[in-house]
Amino acid sequence: MAKRRKKIKKKKTEIEESQKELIIKTRSDWIKKGLVNKKSYEKKYNDSIKNNDAF
């Protein structure tokens, strides 16, 4: 009896851009222990963008 070959079907690997990046959420206790919160980080970041030489 002859062996049958299995046909291998290729799946489309169309993945959205958001699914390409692995995003790991920060644990809430790590956020509480952090030296800078989100608001103060964003303030410093914006200051560094606006006034880069003085920063």
Secondary structure as GFF3:
##gff-version 3
##sequence-region A 1 55
A	DSSP	alpha_helix	17	20	.	.	.	ID=ss1
A	DSSP	alpha_helix	28	33	.	.	.	ID=ss2
A	DSSP	alpha_helix	38	50	.	.	.	ID=ss3
###
